[in-house]
Amino acid sequence: MTNYYMPTRIVGGENCIVDNASLLKELGKKALIVTGRNSAKANGSFADVEKALEANGQAYALFDQVMANPTIACAFDAAGLAQREACDFVIALGGGSPMDLGKAAAAIAVNPLPADALFSTPFDQALPVAAVPTTAGTGSEATRYAILTNDAVQSKSSLSSPLLFPRLAFLDARYLASLSRNTLVNTAIDALSHAVEGMLGARASAFTDAAAKSGLRAFAECLPALQSGDISDPAVREKLLFAASLDGMVIANTGTIAVHAMGYLLTYFKKVDHGRANGLLLGAYLRLVQRKEQAAGTNRVGDILGALGMKSLDEFDAAIDGLLGEREKCAAAEIEQYAETAIHAAHIANSAIKPDKADLLETLTRSLGG
């Protein structure tokens, strides 16, 4: 059975926000701009949004307090500003953190959602959102999720609703030009993980596989630039941004699997960047799946490697290790804790080949064991 849904209008190209300012006019009269403290002003995206809003005669309020791995409290702060300023739409500007925070605020601002039951309380409306990614990884501009740090479960949790799909996404690869190699690598691996996990998910379909394979091919084509950290070629930046959005469309329909369940814990407890955390786990998890596929008579790992133009998992591991450098290490007790927590995550049931706790222990130990 196939059930594919992606309602976001995506507009791309150099200067696409200003050139398509009229699209923002359809969303409302006053925007809440949600972003981090500095990067959007440095890369020019904030100035482009200001120019577009000014051309339309639209006002805005600015919430620029988004941190990495944003919290529930931060989402309520942004929503409170939207309410006080009578904002009727949101522009989320930045990497995954501002985009997810903006989508969460869009829901909280118009629904009676309690902070202590945010992820279990249904809602039936949300402010319209326009998303402007300035990194190429999360794909949040094309998903139904808003991921927030949740101290109650010592991990991350997600709001999930079709209402959280942005109405608009503006993809301008100019904003990636000033990114550090570290950010480039971590975000690109995040996108890679979305494609891989989508193909290994229980809800994979011909539509999501086609998008995932296209994203994997784009990642492979950009691999030399990621290894060197040189993305001065605009075509490389555009390809990375294209892949990230495609892979966002994949997980919007398939969800993610065990890699994310484990990776969230590395981010929460060890402060490892989300994309890097997934990258640390991918190779070992693919080996686990490959072994189980041999018994099941399937070859999804082979399909993934084929799309990447790789012949073996050894080649995959070499490419990822070349990007990650020296790996973080965890003690055996930490690994045991992570496996025990991750096995209860919803991501596990979403896996086509469902791992057990021993499988998670194996993956974590191979990836992080001292």
DASUL-V314065 format. One record per residue. N is the residue number from 1. RES is the residue in one small letter. PSI is psi as a letter, one per 30 degrees, with the letter a starting at -180 (* if undefined). Layout:
N_RES_PSI / N_RES_PSI
This chain:
1_m_k / 2_t_k / 3_n_j / 4_y_k / 5_y_k / 6_m_i / 7_p_f / 8_t_k / 9_r_k / 10_i_k / 11_v_k / 12_g_l / 13_g_l / 14_e_k / 15_n_g / 16_c_f / 17_i_e / 18_v_e / 19_d_f / 20_n_h / 21_a_e / 22_s_f / 23_l_e / 24_l_e / 25_k_f / 26_e_f / 27_l_f / 28_g_a / 29_k_f / 30_k_k / 31_a_k / 32_l_j / 33_i_k / 34_v_k / 35_t_l / 36_g_a / 37_r_e / 38_n_e / 39_s_e / 40_a_e / 41_k_e / 42_a_e / 43_n_f / 44_g_f / 45_s_e / 46_f_e / 47_a_e / 48_d_e / 49_v_e / 50_e_e / 51_k_e / 52_a_e / 53_l_e / 54_e_e / 55_a_e / 56_n_f / 57_g_g / 58_q_k / 59_a_l / 60_y_l / 61_a_k / 62_l_k / 63_f_j / 64_d_h / 65_q_g / 66_v_k / 67_m_l / 68_a_k / 69_n_i / 70_p_l / 71_t_l / 72_i_e / 73_a_e / 74_c_e / 75_a_e / 76_f_e / 77_d_e / 78_a_e / 79_a_e / 80_g_e / 81_l_e / 82_a_e / 83_q_e / 84_r_e / 85_e_g / 86_a_h / 87_c_k / 88_d_g / 89_f_l / 90_v_k / 91_i_j / 92_a_k / 93_l_j / 94_g_a / 95_g_a / 96_g_e / 97_s_e / 98_p_e / 99_m_e / 100_d_e / 101_l_e / 102_g_e / 103_k_e / 104_a_e / 105_a_e / 106_a_e / 107_a_e / 108_i_e / 109_a_f / 110_v_g / 111_n_k / 112_p_i / 113_l_j / 114_p_k / 115_a_e / 116_d_f / 117_a_h / 118_l_e / 119_f_f / 120_s_g / 121_t_j / 122_p_l / 123_f_l / 124_d_g / 125_q_l / 126_a_k / 127_l_k / 128_p_k / 129_v_k / 130_a_k / 131_a_k / 132_v_j / 133_p_k / 134_t_g / 135_t_l / 136_a_i / 137_g_d / 138_t_e / 139_g_g / 140_s_f / 141_e_f / 142_a_g / 143_t_l / 144_r_g / 145_y_l / 146_a_j / 147_i_k / 148_l_l / 149_t_k / 150_n_j / 151_d_f / 152_a_e / 153_v_g / 154_q_h / 155_s_a / 156_k_l / 157_s_l / 158_s_k / 159_l_k / 160_s_k / 161_s_k / 162_p_f / 163_l_f / 164_l_f / 165_f_k / 166_p_k / 167_r_e / 168_l_k / 169_a_k / 170_f_j / 171_l_j / 172_d_j / 173_a_f / 174_r_e / 175_y_f / 176_l_f / 177_a_e / 178_s_g / 179_l_k / 180_s_l / 181_r_e / 182_n_e / 183_t_e / 184_l_e / 185_v_e / 186_n_e / 187_t_e / 188_a_e / 189_i_e / 190_d_e / 191_a_e / 192_l_e / 193_s_e / 194_h_e / 195_a_e / 196_v_e / 197_e_e / 198_g_e / 199_m_f / 200_l_g / 201_g_l / 202_a_f / 203_r_g / 204_a_k / 205_s_l / 206_a_e / 207_f_e / 208_t_e / 209_d_e / 210_a_e / 211_a_e / 212_a_e / 213_k_e / 214_s_e / 215_g_e / 216_l_e / 217_r_e / 218_a_e / 219_f_e / 220_a_e / 221_e_f / 222_c_f / 223_l_e / 224_p_e / 225_a_e / 226_l_e / 227_q_e / 228_s_f / 229_g_g / 230_d_j / 231_i_h / 232_s_f / 233_d_j / 234_p_e / 235_a_e / 236_v_e / 237_r_e / 238_e_e / 239_k_e / 240_l_e / 241_l_e / 242_f_e / 243_a_e / 244_a_e / 245_s_e / 246_l_e / 247_d_f / 248_g_e / 249_m_e / 250_v_e / 251_i_f / 252_a_f / 253_n_f / 254_t_f / 255_g_a / 256_t_l / 257_i_a / 258_a_e / 259_v_e / 260_h_e / 261_a_e / 262_m_e / 263_g_e / 264_y_e / 265_l_e / 266_l_e / 267_t_e / 268_y_e / 269_f_e / 270_k_f / 271_k_h / 272_v_k / 273_d_k / 274_h_e / 275_g_e / 276_r_e / 277_a_e / 278_n_e / 279_g_e / 280_l_f / 281_l_f / 282_l_e / 283_g_e / 284_a_e / 285_y_e / 286_l_e / 287_r_e / 288_l_e / 289_v_e / 290_q_e / 291_r_e / 292_k_e / 293_e_e / 294_q_e / 295_a_e / 296_a_f / 297_g_g / 298_t_l / 299_n_h / 300_r_e / 301_v_e / 302_g_e / 303_d_e / 304_i_e / 305_l_e / 306_g_e / 307_a_e / 308_l_f / 309_g_g / 310_m_l / 311_k_f / 312_s_l / 313_l_f / 314_d_e / 315_e_e / 316_f_e / 317_d_e / 318_a_e / 319_a_e / 320_i_e / 321_d_e / 322_g_f / 323_l_e / 324_l_e / 325_g_a / 326_e_k / 327_r_k / 328_e_l / 329_k_k / 330_c_k / 331_a_l / 332_a_e / 333_a_e / 334_e_e / 335_i_e / 336_e_e / 337_q_e / 338_y_e / 339_a_e / 340_e_e / 341_t_e / 342_a_e / 343_i_f / 344_h_f / 345_a_l / 346_a_f / 347_h_f / 348_i_e / 349_a_f / 350_n_f / 351_s_k / 352_a_e / 353_i_j / 354_k_k / 355_p_l / 356_d_a / 357_k_e / 358_a_e / 359_d_e / 360_l_e / 361_l_e / 362_e_e / 363_t_e / 364_l_e / 365_t_e / 366_r_e / 367_s_e / 368_l_f / 369_g_k / 370_g_*
